[in-house]
Amino acid sequence: MRDKLTRFESRTRVFPTMSRLAPLLDLHDGTHDFGVDLARTPLPGGTLGTIATDIHSFQHAEIDPRAGDPFPNPGDDFFGFELVDELGRGAFGRVYLALERQLSNRPVVLKVTLKANNEQHRLARLQHTNIVPIQNAFRRGPYHVVQMPYFGRQTLADVISHVRTDSCFPQVSGDVFTTVAKASTQRNTRHDSSKVDSGVQPFAPPRISTEDGVAVESAAEITDVHPLRNLLTGMPYTEAVLAILRRLADGLAHAHHRNILHLDLKPQNVLFSDDGQPMLLDFNLSADRTTDDRKRVGGTWPYMAPETIRAFAKLSDETPDERTDLYALGVIFFELLTCRLPFATIRRVPEDLVTAVEEREKGAPPIRDFNPDVPHAVESIIRKLLSPKPADRYQTVDQLRQDLQRQQEHLPLLYAADRNPLERLQKWKKRNPNMMSRLAGVMAVTTVVMGVFWFLSVRRDRSHTESLVQAAGMKAALSSARIDLSSPTDALARGQGAQAMTNWLTKYHAGEQASWINGEFTRTLDEAQRNAVLSDIGESALLLAHAAMLDARTAVSTHKNETVRQAVKWNRVAEESFGTTVPACVWLQRQELAKSFGQDDLVASVPAELPRDRTDLDLFFQAATEISNSDCHGAVNTLSALTERQPAHYAGHLLLAMSYQATGQPYQALERYKIAKPLAPTDPRAAYNCGLLMQRWAKFEAAEGEFTQALSVAPKHVPSLHQRGLIRLKRQNPAGAVEDFSLALRSGGTAIGLYLNRADAYEQMNRPTEARRDRETASGLTAQTVEDFAARATYFRASDPAKALENYDRAIEMNPNHIPSWHNKAHYQAETLKDTTGALETIAKVVDLAPNFAPSRAAKAIYLARLEQREQAHTEIEKALFFASDPEIIYQAACVYAMTSERVSGDTEKSLGYFRQCLRDGYRDFAIIDQDNDMKGVLAREDFKAVLDAARTAGAK
């Protein structure tokens, strides 16, 4: 029988819940070419073409810039831009300073290459003060162009060059900035400097939220003309270098959190903007660590980690990771403080590669031998960055940032060794400047007193660190809880999420003690950190209240009152957490508690006028409410606005993907799932849902790959184990399926379905004894969840229709809002029992429950057409098409008009039009089409055959 309705379960499995992608964001990563900066590496007696022959990873080496320069020159008009100066060049590209005529001749930077790479796609995912952003990317003829704002032309290489020229280190950083700025101005005068004002920022780099731990600078700092340069000027040179490296680490952390590795960090690739802000640029060799392109090694010789050189020389198969970037950052750090490289330059390739690896494996020379002003702690940071073994380096850039911050705040380091007792005493004195004067009169007992204060300082430092670690843990848990606690259909996920967040709030005694808000964390954290913790507690409490309200909808009377009381409690905790800036979502939730659960006494506490400005939190909870009310179209609009504001909001992207999926827009959903993946690399749900879509489209190999990816980050993720087992069963790998089902059972999976599925796998392996045992075990279990009843219904479909319907009804009774249960029942009635009238009655209830859910409208139209109710069928299918443009919905429209054409021949052309459109849009389930009784009346026609044959041919290609 036709099975085009069976996939509603996978369509809505997530729960009945991506606006368009940014035009530059291409989620299909291609290969990118190997690249090594040869600027400091003399070519060994040959042209670039000769080197490319010897080093197989170079591609497109036939483009030789010396054989007729194909690039434009300064002064040329270049597609609406006036090229003012050439800022840099390489084998395959040029970088120009240009004026964009159509926007008041604003100065911009154009990077022009003759071959495409993924740099613009990486940059499109990055928005950070310390990364040069992308403004546009386009192709004109043979040229691939990336447009970026112009912040000036000086780099850290200019700083090093100036200090090296002076032969001594400056006392204050202002000497460096002034001289380098003058040098930059002098270079500008070569090409009409009146056209380019490099002293004013033409574009302020956008900041993202603090979700990934990057601090948001104040508006005053961003809008002041030279805020950072003013801050750094007057600092001791070493402290200024420390401040610069900390900002570079912030930018690098932003990239790493989005799975982007730079892989070519060097002073030339750090722009020193005219306001003093260091900014990472040139992501030409960058890689996405979630894809295979990071297996291509590259970089610039002096800044390469030993494992990168080994891989390049074919001495190992190591792949770069974030520690590779940290090594290069260590070389930059060393060079800024010594004006020399830690290791000898590689002059002959490949002859010098083994020597280079051996030198790096010995470790960097002591930095204080070259600059005695460098503190021991800073030297320790650099030595850790330059550790020969990746395992001995900082494991993440966040660890480096913590040590840099602690060094700036005169605190002991957390990760690098900080053993110099005199230096630690000096740090203590700087943290406690007044304490030393008070001790002047008691020097006779200095040893005892200093020992006591050292102990207290360590305790305070430890308490501060523990508070920060606890806050970071809660923030990480919150990212996942936003999804768990917003799910209206997954009670198990809500329960697990509620338990996790309750445990975190218990650590702060939130809601347990009247004075919880003045707890220990308020004494160990500064004001900004304290406010951040309270904000996270407030959001967590709102989520717990939201989940309790969802539970109360289906709770039996004996538990409902207690559930509502919990919702009220957490709503009040949220209000306390936000203090004087309570967002509107707190009050709106309170109004809903009063309206839906009879908590009338709450109304008096709601302000007469709610805050007008909608915060990001307001948008998220508006979307959560829309999802819980089955208004997934509304959720799409709201979450689109949220993710536009907050591109790194993982839950926003994932819920938007689910909402797209629930509204019958699977391709938009797939795009958003792909965006969500790198935002939360340890959460399996984005890959899992991609797998469900691949499974639905009968792309079983791709589906298994997605489930495997999900399991690579969460090996005991039961849904992924279950679905991969089903895929393996379908792909004739029953042993693999048994392995997955067994691990899912050991990991706490819903037992009935897993036992029945494992029985099918044992049958395929010709092991009837084990199959019979699993079926007997399943039959003896008590169904406890919607999924249990669905599994039991599936088991009885062929043998006992009455029991099958009973279990479908029990699932619906347990959760009346669970749309897949309604669809499964309707499909069983229509396709197995041939009860089209009963199926229509069932699906009509789903339409009443979720009027905008396109698959329900389409199913209703199918049943109406089978019952020869032509006008009503047309009305329903046109409504379905209004809500979704999914090729499956369009195919069902072709079916509806094909059936009604038996009575009205004019409907045939409408059916053909929809049939052609669904195939053109990607519908390729030819097995369903060939067996579809609803289409059999028209598929014999030559025009339908021609369209179908063309689609088969295209699909084969």
Buried (B, 14 or more C-beta within 10 A) or exposed (E): EBEBBBBBBBBBBBBBBBBEBBEBBBBEBEEBBBBBBBEBBEEBEEEBEEBBEEBEEBBEBEBBBEEEEEBBEBEEEBEEBBBBBBBBBBBBBBBBBBBBEEEEBBBBBBBBBBBBBBBBBBBBBBBBBBBBBBBBBEEEEEBBBBBBBBBBBBBBBBBBBBBEEEEEBBEBBBBBBBBBBEBBBEBBEEBEBEBBBBEEBBBEBEBBEEBBBBEEBEEEBBEBEBBBBBBBBEBBBBBBBBBBBBBBBBBBBBBBBBBBBBBBBBBBBBBBBBBBBBBBBBBBBBBBBBBEBBEBBBBBBBBBBBBBBBBBBEBBEBBBBBBBBBBBBBBBBBBBBBBBBBBEEBEEBBEBBEEBBEBBEEBBBEBBEBBEEBBBBBBBBBBBBBBBEBEEBBBBBBBBBBBBBBBEEBBBBBBBEBEBEEBBEEBBEEBBEEEEEEBEEEEEEEEEBBEEBBEEBEEBBEBBBEBBEBBEEBBEBBBBBBBBBBBBBBBBBBBBBBEBBBEBBEBBBBBEEEEBBEBEBBEBBEEEBBBBBBBBBBBBBBBBBBBBBBBBBBBEEEEBEEBBBBBBBBBBBBBBBBEEEBBBBBBBBBBBBBEEBEBEEBEEEEEEEBBEEBBBBBBBBBBBBBBBEBBBBBBBBBBBBBBEBBBBBBBBBBBBBBBBBBBBBBBBBBBBBBBBBBBBBEBBBBBBBBBBBBBBBBBBEBBBBBBBBBBEBBEBBBBBBBBBBBBBBBBEBBEBBBBBBBBBBEBEBBBBBBBBBBBBBBBBBEBEEBBEBBBEBBEEBEBEBBBBBBBBBBBBBEEEBEBBBBBBBBBBEBBBBBBBBBBBBBBBBBBEBEBBEBBBEBBBBBBEBBBBBBBBBBBBBBBBBBBEBBEBBBBBBEBBBEBBBBBBBBBBBBBBBBBBBBEEEEBBEBBBBBBBBBBBBBBBBBEBBEEBEBBEBBBEBEEBEEBBEEBBEEEEE
